[in-house]
Amino acid sequence: YEVVMDVMSKLKENGVKRVGLAVKSQ
């Protein structure tokens, strides 16, 4: 269960970074 939470947190961080890059590119 802890591993799942860690993976989810990483996915969220990657999502935030991708959104930030998309906003900067625009």
C-alpha positions in Angstrom: 0.0 0.0 0.0 2.8 2.4 0.8 4.4 1.6 -2.5 1.2 2.5 -4.3 1.0 5.9 -2.5 4.6 6.6 -3.4 3.9 5.8 -7.1 0.8 8.0 -7.0 2.7 10.9 -5.5 5.3 10.6 -8.2 2.7 10.5 -10.9 1.1 13.7 -9.4 4.5 15.4 -9.4 5.1 14.5 -13.0 1.6 15.7 -13.9 2.3 19.0 -12.3 5.6 19.4 -14.1 4.0 18.6 -17.4 1.2 21.1 -16.9 3.8 23.7 -15.9 5.8 23.1 -19.0 2.7 23.2 -21.2 1.7 26.5 -19.7 5.2 27.9 -20.2 5.3 26.7 -23.8 2.0 28.5 -24.5 
